[in-house]
Amino acid sequence: MKRYLMLLLIIAILLIGCSQNRKNNSTESAEVPSKKEIFDKFVDEKDLESYILKVNNEEIFNAQSDEKKYTAISEGSLEMIKEPLIYHTKWQDDGDKKNERESYVIDKEFFYRENNGNWNKQPVEEEVKNDEEKTYFVGKTIISSSTILKLLESYYELTESEDTYIAKLDSGSDNIDEIKNIIFGKDKNSSFFGELISLKAQYSFKKDNYYPISFEWKAKFLNKDNNEVMEIKQTGNYEQINKLENIEIPQEVKSLLNSDL
């Protein structure tokens, strides 16, 4: 009788354990979001109230030749407050001639100067106002951090650490044509730098609030007219997200702000 009761007890314990495991597994499965759900929660720059973005840019010309290639390096920063709308950017080219550029977007006005010269003012064009980071940080290619991440979501591999989501993209011969079509559309072979032949990217986001932490991407372009390869690398790090309360505006810019063009 005792052996029978003991057997029932063991069976009961095993059944409870199995049931608990099924509950735990079910709970864990329910709690693990899909890749798309995570990507949908990543907070885009345009949805932030304020931030500072520090960027390093490297352009390698004639990358296909060790003898002919040369590199142009620049670094910059972007400060943004959404309400009232203020953008402040600074760029510096690290070369023999250090060219410096600085600009402000204040509401619907654009202010700029070079090498600490006089400030100039002009109205903000609508397409610039809607996508400032593309205009200031990338220039003559439509590749931007938001373009690479959002449009190419299905090509990313998503991994995670204890407090960070990491999204990685590495193009190959099997998907580069599709990627070109998505980014450039009908003009896939006529970007300013030539034909896109390679693209790598990595983005990091905080797990607790899905805010951006950093990004880096590298693109290679082929000019078919002369077979020259150009390589562009860009890295960026975010600071003071939704904590930046003030952007200093020079007195000369304030004076221009209150004047007619």
C-alpha positions in Angstrom: 0.0 0.0 0.0 2.8 2.4 0.9 4.5 1.6 -2.4 1.3 2.3 -4.2 0.9 5.6 -2.5 4.5 6.5 -3.1 4.0 5.7 -6.8 1.0 7.9 -7.0 2.9 10.7 -5.3 5.8 10.4 -7.8 3.4 10.4 -10.7 1.6 13.4 -9.3 4.9 15.3 -8.9 5.9 14.4 -12.5 2.5 15.5 -13.8 2.7 18.8 -11.9 6.2 19.4 -13.2 5.2 18.7 -16.8 2.2 20.9 -16.4 4.3 23.7 -15.0 6.9 23.3 -17.7 4.1 23.6 -20.3 2.8 26.8 -18.6 6.3 28.3 -18.4 7.1 27.4 -22.1 3.7 28.9 -23.1 4.4 32.0 -21.1 7.9 32.4 -22.5 6.6 31.9 -26.1 4.0 34.5 -25.5 6.5 37.0 -24.1 9.0 36.7 -27.0 8.1 39.4 -29.6 8.7 38.7 -33.3 11.3 40.5 -35.3 8.7 42.7 -37.0 7.1 43.6 -33.6 10.5 44.7 -32.3 11.4 46.7 -35.5 8.0 48.4 -35.3 8.9 49.6 -31.8 12.2 51.1 -32.7 11.9 54.8 -32.2 12.8 56.9 -35.3 14.6 60.2 -35.0 11.5 62.2 -36.1 9.6 60.8 -33.1 12.1 62.0 -30.6 11.5 65.3 -28.7 15.2 66.2 -28.6 18.6 64.6 -29.0 22.3 65.1 -30.0 23.8 63.0 -32.7 27.5 62.9 -33.3 28.6 61.6 -36.6 31.9 60.5 -38.3 32.0 60.2 -42.1 34.7 58.7 -44.2 34.8 58.7 -48.0 37.4 56.5 -49.8 37.9 57.4 -53.5 39.5 54.9 -55.9 39.0 52.3 -53.2 39.9 49.6 -55.8 43.5 50.8 -56.0 46.0 50.9 -53.2 48.1 53.4 -55.2 45.4 55.8 -56.3 43.0 55.7 -53.4 42.6 58.6 -51.0 40.4 59.2 -48.0 38.3 62.3 -47.0 37.3 62.3 -43.3 34.8 64.6 -41.7 33.0 64.8 -38.4 29.9 66.6 -37.2 27.1 67.0 -34.7 23.4 67.6 -34.9 21.3 69.0 -32.0 17.6 68.9 -32.3 14.6 70.2 -30.3 11.2 69.5 -31.8 9.2 72.2 -29.9 9.9 74.9 -30.9 11.7 73.4 -33.9 15.4 74.0 -33.8 18.2 72.1 -35.6 21.8 73.0 -35.2 24.6 71.2 -37.2 28.3 71.6 -37.3 30.7 69.9 -39.7 34.5 69.9 -40.1 36.6 68.3 -42.8 39.8 66.8 -41.4 42.3 67.5 -44.2 45.0 69.9 -45.1 42.4 72.6 -45.4 40.0 72.3 -42.5 36.7 73.5 -43.9 34.0 74.1 -41.2 30.3 74.4 -41.9 27.6 75.4 -39.4 23.9 75.8 -39.8 20.6 76.3 -37.9 17.0 75.5 -38.9 14.7 77.6 -36.8 11.0 77.1 -37.6 10.9 77.8 -41.3 14.2 79.6 -41.7 17.7 78.3 -42.6 20.9 79.9 -41.4 24.4 78.9 -42.5 28.0 79.9 -42.6 31.4 78.5 -43.5 34.7 78.8 -41.7 33.3 81.1 -39.0 32.3 83.7 -41.6 29.1 85.8 -41.8 25.8 84.1 -41.2 23.4 83.9 -44.2 19.6 83.3 -44.2 17.2 81.6 -46.5 13.8 79.9 -46.3 13.7 76.2 -45.6 12.6 74.2 -48.6 9.9 71.7 -47.7 11.8 68.6 -48.6 14.8 69.8 -46.4 12.5 70.6 -43.5 11.0 67.1 -43.6 14.3 65.2 -43.7 17.1 67.3 -42.3 19.5 64.5 -41.3 19.6 63.2 -44.9 20.4 66.7 -46.3 23.1 67.6 -43.8 24.8 64.3 -43.1 24.6 62.4 -46.4 24.4 65.0 -49.1 24.2 63.8 -52.7 23.0 60.2 -52.1 19.6 59.2 -50.8 21.1 56.7 -48.5 20.4 57.7 -44.9 20.2 56.0 -41.6 16.4 55.9 -41.6 16.3 54.7 -45.3 18.7 51.8 -44.6 16.9 50.6 -41.5 13.2 51.0 -42.3 13.1 50.1 -46.0 15.4 47.1 -45.6 13.9 45.6 -42.5 13.5 42.1 -44.0 17.2 41.8 -44.7 18.4 42.4 -41.2 19.4 39.8 -38.6 18.3 40.8 -35.1 20.3 39.8 -32.0 20.2 41.1 -28.5 22.3 41.5 -25.3 21.1 42.1 -21.8 19.9 45.6 -22.5 20.3 46.2 -26.2 18.8 45.1 -29.5 21.3 44.9 -32.4 20.1 44.9 -36.0 22.7 43.8 -38.7 22.6 43.9 -42.5 25.2 42.4 -44.8 24.4 42.5 -48.5 25.5 39.7 -50.9 25.2 38.7 -54.5 21.8 37.1 -53.7 20.2 40.3 -52.5 22.1 43.4 -53.6 19.9 43.8 -56.7 16.8 43.7 -54.5 18.3 46.2 -52.1 19.2 48.6 -54.9 15.6 48.4 -56.2 14.2 49.2 -52.8 16.5 52.2 -52.1 16.8 53.7 -55.5 13.8 52.4 -57.4 14.0 53.1 -61.2 17.2 55.0 -60.7 19.0 52.0 -59.1 22.0 52.4 -61.5 22.2 56.1 -61.5 23.0 57.3 -58.0 25.4 60.2 -57.7 28.3 57.9 -56.8 27.5 55.2 -59.3 26.0 51.7 -58.9 25.6 50.4 -55.3 27.6 47.1 -55.2 27.8 46.5 -51.4 26.0 47.6 -48.2 26.6 46.8 -44.6 24.8 48.3 -41.6 24.4 47.9 -37.9 22.0 49.7 -35.5 21.7 49.5 -31.7 18.6 50.3 -29.7 17.8 50.2 -26.0 15.6 47.4 -24.9 13.7 49.3 -22.2 12.4 52.2 -24.4 13.6 51.3 -28.0 15.5 54.5 -28.3 18.4 54.6 -30.7 21.9 54.2 -29.3 24.2 54.1 -32.3 24.5 53.2 -36.0 27.2 52.4 -38.5 26.9 51.7 -42.2 29.3 51.2 -45.2 28.4 51.4 -48.8 30.4 50.7 -52.0 29.6 52.3 -55.3 31.0 51.4 -58.8 31.4 54.0 -61.5 31.1 51.9 -64.6 32.5 54.7 -66.9 36.0 54.4 -65.3 35.6 51.3 -63.0 36.4 53.4 -60.0 35.0 52.3 -56.6 34.0 54.7 -53.9 33.4 53.6 -50.4 31.4 55.6 -47.8 31.4 54.8 -44.1 29.3 56.6 -41.5 29.0 56.1 -37.8 26.7 57.9 -35.3 26.1 58.0 -31.6 23.0 59.5 -29.8 23.2 61.5 -26.6 20.7 63.3 -24.3 17.6 61.7 -26.0 14.5 63.7 -24.9 16.7 65.5 -22.3 18.2 68.3 -24.4 16.4 71.4 -23.2 18.3 74.3 -24.9 20.3 75.0 -28.0 22.4 78.1 -27.9 21.7 80.5 -30.8 24.3 83.2 -31.7 23.2 86.8 -31.5 23.8 87.3 -35.2 21.4 84.5 -36.0 18.8 86.0 -33.7 19.1 89.3 -35.5 18.7 87.7 -38.9 15.7 85.7 -37.5 13.9 88.9 -36.9 14.8 90.6 -40.2 13.4 90.3 -43.7 15.3 88.4 -46.4 
